[in-house]
């Protein structure tokens, strides 16, 4: 596929999650309600009281309770799947990061800017090289 085949216009949404909200659940609901087929996290700021991450190369999810500032959240979103990585800092400034799993609970606020590529769609297909379901980008049917 040539690079020009993947050019797309974009639009942005703003979303604030309130205390007690679960990140993945709220993102999935937002994506469904807004019919987003190719989204990404453009910006985030806020805090969490529970952090649920899977570290690189590990199978198990790590759930940590405390007061955490969200330093970064990035990745892709579509109607069937999200692939997100996050970095958070604890009360001492120690940073932990990993693959976002269910169980991340908002402490005070989580303010997100979500981008949407309007002319393409994201999906996932098994990749024999990585062994995982990986991102596939296609032009949106008109």
N, C-alpha and C positions, 0 to 999 in steps of 0.2 A: 504494500500500500504506500502510495506517495504521501509526503507530508501535507501537501495542499488538500488532500482528501479528508484530512482530519481537522481542518480549520473550522471554527465554530464561533458564533456570537455567544455572549454570556449575559446572565443577569444574576442579581444577588438578593438574598433574603436575610433578614435579621431575625434572631430568635433569642429570647431570654428564658432560661430555665430557672425555676424558683426552688427554694430550699426543699429538700426531700425528693426531688425529681431524679429519676434514673436516666442517665445519659443515653444509652443505646435505645431504650424503649421510646424515649421522646424523639430521638433522631429518626427512628423508623416510622413513627407516627407522622412526623413532619414531612418526610419524603413521600409517604403514601398520600397524604392530604393534598400536597402540592404537585403530585404527579411528576416528580423529578426522576429523570432517567439517567442523568450523568451529572452527579454533584460532587463537590469537594468542600472541605473546611477551609475557608479563606482566613479566618481570624477567630480567636477565642481568648477570653479572660474570665477569671472567676475562681471559685474554690470548691473543694470536695471534702466530704467527711468520711467517705469510703472510696478506696481506690482498688480497682480490679484489673490487673494486668497479667499477661502471659509474657514471660521473658523469652528472648531469642533462643531457639533450640530446645525449649522446654514444652512439655505437654500440659503441665498442671497450671491452674490459675492461682495467682497470689492475691488474696484479699487483705488489705491493710486498712485499719481504722485510725483516724486522727484528724488533724487539720492540715489540709494541703492546698497550695496555690497551684493552679494550672499554668505551666510555663509554655507549653506548646501542645497542640492537637492538630494532626494532619492526616489526610487520607482521602479515599474515594467512597462515594455513596451511590447506590442505585436502588431500584424498587425491591430487589431480592437480597442485597448483600451490602455490608459496609466493611472496609478494610482501613482501620484507624490505628495510629500509633500516638502515644501521649507521653509527655514528660511532666512530672509534678515535683514540687519541692515541699518538704515537711517543715515543721516549726523550727528546725535547726538549720534549714537551708540545704539539707541533703537532697539531691535530685535522684529520682528513680524514673525509669521509663520502660515502655514495652508496648505490646499489642493490646489494644483495648478489648476487654471482655465485659459481659453484663455484670452489673453490681457497682457502678460508679455513681455515687449519690451526691447531689449538689448540697453544699454547706450553706453558703449565703446567696450566691448567684452564679450563673454561667451564661455569659453573653457571647453569642456566636454570630458570625457572618458566614453564610453558606452560599457558595457559588454554584451556578448551574450552567453547563454547556448546552445550549439550546438546539444544536444541530447534530448531535451525536448521542448514542446510547452506550451505556456500560453494561456488560454482562460478564460472566465467569465461565471458563472452560478449563478442564483438567489439562495441565501442562506436564508432558512426560519428562521434561528436563528438571523441573523443580519438585514434581510430585504433588503439587497443590493446585487448587482451582485458581487460575490467574486471570487478570483483567483482559477483556477483549473489548475493543472500541470499534463501533460501527456507525456509519451514517444513519441518521434517523430517517425512517420511512415517512414520506410526505403524503 
